[in-house]
Amino acid sequence: FNSAQVSALMAGNKKTKKHGKPKAFITRRKAMQKLQVSLKDFRRLCILKGIYPVEPKNRNKMNGGSSQSKTFYLLSDIQYLAHEPILWKLWDFKIFMRRMAKAKGKRDYETVDLIQKNKPFYKLDHIVAERYPRFIDALRDVDDALSMCFLYSRFSKTSLLPLELIEVSRKLSVEFMHYVIEVKALRKVFVSIKGYYYQVEIKGQTITWVVPHNFNVGRYHDVDFKVMTTFNEFYVHLVGFVIYRLYSEANLYYPPKISAATDNNVDCGDEYFEEIAALNTPIVKKNISVEEDVNFDTFNEPELNGNNSLSFHELIKFQKLFDGLKFFLSREVPRESLVFVIRSFGGLTSWDSLYPGATYSEDDESITHQIVDRDNVANKYITRYYVQPQWIFDCVNARRLLPVENYFVGVTLPPHLSPFVEEKEGEYVPPEKVALRDGKSMIIRPDEEVASNEIAEVPNEDDKSHMVVKAGKIATEKKVSVDREERKLAEMMIPKKKKRLYDKILFAKKRQMKEVNRLKEKRKVIDGSLRK
């Protein structure tokens, strides 16, 4: 056969699978072979670059008829990873480990020290700029980063959790809380079994994160700390850039500087109490001229979220909720969260002088409230209120100072309602939330019989009704019956195609009404048992 005949035969025997449109997906195994990395390094690279697996429309066709479970990625994403500088550092690190093992095998410790000094490392600055080209984009995506940083700040050092990452997370969490305190950006707070949920308003963006309770975190074998550490490695850089930008725009020194009057108290005690002491101390602002001191950006602060919108003057009043109040925190209360919330709204805090950061003692006569979480208090002062910690959080969510009678020591506390839940029309709304929404003063009276769905209100002299004689009216047909007849006539005019959709809507409303009635009956039973 000549060359033309051979090429013709080869052209006729080509496989059909090799033709057609170029493949848009690639399996994880082939991607690892293309990038020449291990599974561990491939996961780290994808997490840092923000690349995730995808689900093809026709999985059977992509598998070639095989039933084996495979993970697919976009081919364009893998080609994008091939030009990443971090990939080159991972290759260098592989060579570094090979040289290190070879030197240790020869027991050449001088070479081991020399190789250790030249250990390759990578930076994540360019990745933060690539994933978030604008500062507002970083603020929108900083929720998970803050939650992870606050979580790692509670961890203790283990073989899977490096101490350096824990210390950096703790440092960033304290710096972010300092910024929130200085600009008074806190809007909502909720305490749950998972921890403390905080919501702040910064540059028009709503940021919500969770802080776990300050308990000792044990070792969980079912948690992949390696993947979490990789995520937090990127989150630490993201939060660091965000905090630096926020401090610069707020004319604050970064790293934050403590005022000279209380700078000596910060150096004593362990890390946890140093963190608490830092929150109770104002940080120093940069010296700027009078013209530059006028901050017109405060007009961007009011929230514009539906029914919870605040006008500018209402926001200024809300930010000074605890202004002029002095609090003393007992040793059994969660000190960090209370200091963070109270100082964010202009209040002053202190605690036992045994711990660093205390600014005044318990016998100070100017203290207005003392936060306790015990049944009995040994020494009481008649010039202050003794309330439980929930009063602080409920006042913030209600955006006003609530009566302290419901939060005295030993009193059964009212329900701690979540400010993040917005009931829709027709859904069950707790009576306590109705009273807070209407601005009524709630006082729980255990000695009196109060209806299950009623709340005692403080009478107002201006609201007392006066005796009035009204003119009689002509008895007309009841509006309810008229509306019922009109609705039946309208239902008869619905086309048959849309009648099924209308029936589904009515069925959903009836089911919702049944659920609301069930919750009301449940509330009656609970209130009846409490009165007994």
Protein Blocks (a to p, Z undefined) as FASTA:
>chain_A
ZZklmmmmmmmmpcfklgccddfbdcfklmmmmnopafklmmmmmmmnopacdddfblml
mnnopabdcddddfklmmmmmmgfklmmmmmmmmmmmmmmmmmmnopaklmmmmmmmpcc
ddfklmmmmmmmbfklmmmmmmmmmmmmmmmmmpccdfklcfklmmmmmmmmmmmmmmmm
mnopafbdcddfkbccddddeehiacdddddddddddddfkbcfklmmmmmmmmmmmmmm
mmmmmmmmnopacdddddfklmmmmmgccfklmmmmmmmpccddddddfklmpcfklmmm
pccehjlpccfklmmmmmmmmgoiacdddfkbcfklmmmmmmmnopacdddfkbghiabd
fklmkbmbdcddbfbdfbdcfkbccddfklmmmmmmnopacdfklmcghiacdddddfkb
ccdehiacdfklmmmmnopacdddfkbccdfkbccddddfklpccddddddddddddfkl
mmmmmmmmmmmmpcfklmmmmmmmmmmmmmmmmmmmmmmmmmmmmmmmmmZZ
